[in-house]
């Protein structure tokens, strides 16, 4: 019996484990390793922030996958011994025939002076709960949501969050007392898309009286102040931030990563430089053709990459040549508040530049996103 080891219990790892055990059955041992006991559905974080979701609604125990025949181990991953086909963990050595690395990224607030002590991380599950508590005790003032650095995962998420903050305070009757500001290092919303896409998001922000500050380099945080380069200071009564993203140390200590610290893979097969070792999701160094920028990082892409990697591993296990190729396509639904959302399609391998669309806000798109949340848990858990 062959063994496939899957590192990481995020979207990519969950989909990979399910897909492989379903396709291979008893001919393949599938082991998923993650130090965390729970999987939190990150797409619902913005709704949790404003109280439209509760933690149990968007949380599942990863060990529940065991009922499908997937071995689940909760342990720390310490070292990748790729030449020996093994991984060192706190629970000992794990051998494998095939390996899928789906470890995602980690947040490093300490990389921005003052962040850890002052800022609530808008991408962290526990901090999102704290944000909700703070919002319920925020009758007036200025709220600043900032993106610390590039790249960061799920590019539409900060915009969705700021739109939902607008909704929250309007529903409370307090919007006229609250100033909302979004600060980004990008030159525009959706910078990889055609200009008209970014312009449409700018227009929505302006219509909702949300300030947008672009091309901002965050230097530090002090009490009630976000400090940018050139000495620019932005006052704030509540600071919400997206902390710098790094790949886990176990990856940075391997020879899999490029100079950026992300894992180099074949952009179509997702195989690393080691045969039978694949990497998917946020930890990969997938870049766009021609322009060379990082491809967007989001759960929908990790999902698609997981399917391709598992199909190719199944072929390898049967002595066949891998033939499946990742095409860089996906979609996104950005909640814009008050029960409406914008549907977006992405083809980031299209040359000479990515093809990205963003439709107008509709009720249908909002309902589709809510339905997908329910589908996700039913399908994969």
N, C-alpha and C positions, 0 to 999 in steps of 0.2 A: 504494500500500500504506500502510495506517495503522500508526502506531507506538504501542505502549503501553510506557511506562517504569515499572518496578517498583523502588522504592527499599527495599532491605532483604531479606536472605536468611534471615530467621527462618521460623517456621511459616507466617505469613500470606503472606509473599512467595513462598515455595516453592510453596504451594498455588495462589496466584494465577497464577504463571508457568505451571505445569503445566496448570491448568484452561483458561487462555486459549489456549495454543498448541494444545491438543487440540481445542478447540471451533472456533477460527478457522482453523487450518491455515496455508497459505501466504498467506492474505489479510491477515494481521496480523504485523508484526514485534514480537517480545516481547523486551525487554531487561531483565535483572535486574542491579541494581548493589548491591554490598556490599563494604566495605573488607576484610572477613575472607575468608579462603580456605575455611574449613571451617564446616559447619553441625553444631552439637552438639545432640543431642536432649535438651532440658532436663528432660523428664519422668523421665529415667533418672539425673539427678544424685544423688538420694538413694541409689540402689543403687551408684553409683560411689563415694560417700562411704564405704560400709562394705565395699567390695571385691567386691561381687557383679556388677559390670560393670567392663570395662576400657575405656580411652579409644577404641580402634579400633572397639569394638562399637557405639558411640553417636555416631560421627563420620563424616561424608561430605564429600567435596570438592564445593563448590557448582559448580565448573566442569564436573562430570560431567553437569549439565543440558544442556550444549551438544549432547549426542547426540540430544536431543529436538527440537532446532531453536531452543532458547532461547539468545540471546546473553547471555553472562555477562561483566560487567566488574568487576574488583576495583580500586576507587578511592575516594578520599574525596569525599564530597558537601559542597560548600562553600556553595552558595546556590541557593534556589529562585526562578526568574524566572517566576512564575506568569502574569503578564500577557503574557509573550513565549512561553509554552509551551516553556520550556527549563530545564535544570538545569545549574549550573556545577559541574564536578568537577576534580580534579587532572589529569585527562586531557583537559580541554577541555569544550566545551558539548555537551549532549545535548538534542536537540529531541524533542518528543513531541506526539502528538495526544491521548493519554489518559495519566493519571498515577495510579499507586497508591502511596500512602505507607504503608510497612509497616516503619518504622524502629525500632519498639519503644521501649524505654527504656534509659538508660545508668545505671550505678551510680556514685554519688558518695560514696565513703567519707570524703573530705576534709570533707564537711559535718558530720561528727561528730568533734569533736576527739579525737585518739588512735586512731581506727579504723584508719587506713592503716598505722600502725606496729605495732599490737598484735593486731588482729582478723583472722580469716580469713573472707572473704565466702562465705557458704553458697550464693549464687546464681552464683558465678563459676566457670567450668570449671577454670581453673588452680588456684584456691584449694581447690576440692573435692578435687583430687588431693593437695594438701598436707594437707588435713584427714584424708584416709585414712592418710597417713603418720604424722600425729600420733596418731591413734587406736591405731595399732599399737604405739605407744610410750607408752601412757597407762595404767599399772597401777592408778592410784587418783587421787582428786581430784574437783573439781566442774567440770562442763562447763555453760556457760551459752550458750544459743542465744537471740538477741534480734532483734527486728524494730525497725529504727531509726525508721521513720515510715510514715505512710499517704499515698497508696495504695501497695501492693506487689502484684506479680503472683503468681498462683497461691496464693490464700489457704490451701488445705490443705497446701501444701508444707512449711512449718515444722513442722506437726504430724506429717506423714509422716517427716520427718527425725528428730524427737525419738523417735518410736516405733522407728525403725530403729537409733538409737543404743542404745536399751534392748535391742533384740534382739542387737546386736553384743556388748555387754558381758556379757549373759547367756550367750551362746555361748562367750565367753572365760572364763567362770567368775569374772568380776570385778565383776559388777553390784553386789554388796554393798559394794564399795569406791568406787563411782562415784555421785556425786549429779548428777542431771540437772534442769536448770531451763530453762523456756521463758518468755521475757518478751515481752509484746505490748502495743501501744498500744490494741488493741481491748478492748471491755468483756467480750468473750466469744469463744470459738472460734466460727467461722461466724456472725458478728454479724448478717448479713442474713437468716439462717434463723430459723424459729420457735424459741423458747427450748428446746424439748425436744431439738433437734439439738445446740446448744451444750452442753447438760447431758450428753448422751450422750458427747461428746468429753471433757468434764471428768471424767466417771466413768472412762473408759478411762485417762486420765492418772493419776488417783488410784490405780487398781488396779495400775498399773505403777510406782507410787512416783515419779512425775514431778511436780515442783513447777511450778505455773502462776502467773505474776504478770501480772495484767491492768491495763489503763488506765495503762500505764507510759510516761512521757515520758523518752526517753533524752537525757541532757545531754552526756555525754562518756565516754571510756574512759581509764582509767589502768592501769598494770601490775597484772594480776590483779584488776581492779575495774571493774565497770560502774556508772556514776553516773547515777542517775535524778533527777528533780526533787525538791524538798523535802529535798535532801541525802541521799537514800537511796543506800546503797552495797551492791552485791551482789558478794561475793568470788567469784573464779573462777580455776581453774588453766588452763582453756582457754576462750577466748571466740570464739564463732562468731556472726557477725552477718549480717543482711540489710541492705545499705547503702541509703541513700535513693535513690529512683528519680526521675530527671529525664528529660524528653524531650531528644533531641539538640539541640545548640545551633543547628543549621541550621533546626530547626523553631521554636525559641524566638525566633529572629531574623526570623521571617516574620509575616505578619498572619493566619495560620491558627489561632493558639492563643488560648485564653481566658486569664483572669487566673491560672489554675492552671498554665499552661504546656502544657496538653494541647490537641490539635487538635479544634476544633469540627466536628462532622459532623451531617448529618441522621441521626437514630437508626435510621431504617429503610432508607434508600438508601445511607448511608455516604458520600454526596457532601459535599464541603466547600462553602464559599461560591463556589468557582470551578467553573464547569461542566466536567465531564469529569475533575475531580480528586477522587480518592477517598482516604480514609484508613481504615486497618483496624488492629486489634490494640491492643497496650498503649499506643500513643501517643495514642489517641483520648480525647476527653473525654465519652464516653457516660455519661449519668447515669440513675438509676432514676426511673421515674414517681413522682409524689407526694412521696417522701422526699428526692429530689434527690442522694442519695449516689452516688459513683462506682460504676458497674457493675463487677463482678469482672473482673479482667484475667487471661486465661489463654490458652494455645495453642488450646484447643478453640473458644474464641470467635473468635480470629483466623482460624482455619480456616474457620468458618462465614461470617464476614464476607468473606473472600477469595472464596468461591464466589459470594456475592451481588454483590460489586463487579464481578467478571469477567463474570458473566451480563449485567449492565446495560451494561457497556462494549461487549460484543458486540452488543447491541441498538442502542446509539448508532452503532456503526460501520456498521450496516446501515440507518441512517436511521430507526430505530424508537424509540419512546418506552420508556425503562426501566420495567419493571414488577415486578421482583423486590424483595422486602423482607426485611430481616433481622428475625428474631423473638425474639432474645435467649435462645434455648434452647441448652442444652449439657449435658454430663455430666462427671463427674470420678471417678477411682478413687484412693482414698487408701490406700496400703500401711500396714498397722498392725503389721507384723512377723510373722515365723514363718510365711510363706506364706499370709497372709490379708489381705484388703483390704475397704474399705467403698466401695460404689458410691453415687454421689450424682447426682441430677438437678437441673437448674437451669432456671428460666424467670424471668429477671430483669425482664422487661417486664410481668409480671402485676401487676395492681392489686387492692387498694391496696398490697400488698407482694409482694416476690419469692416465688415458690414454690420451695422448696429441700427436697429429701429426702436422707436419709443412712441407708442400710441397715446392718444389722449386719455385722460382718466375716465374710467367707466365703472359702473356697478358690477358688470359681468366679470371684469378682471379681478375685482375685490373678492367676489364669491368663488372664483376659480382658485385664488390663493388660499382661501379658507378651506376649500375642499381638498387641496393638495396636502395641507397639514394633516388632515384626517387620513388621507390615503397613505401618507408616509408611514405613520405608525401601524396602520393595519397591514400594509404590504411587507414591511421589513421587521416588525416585531411580533 
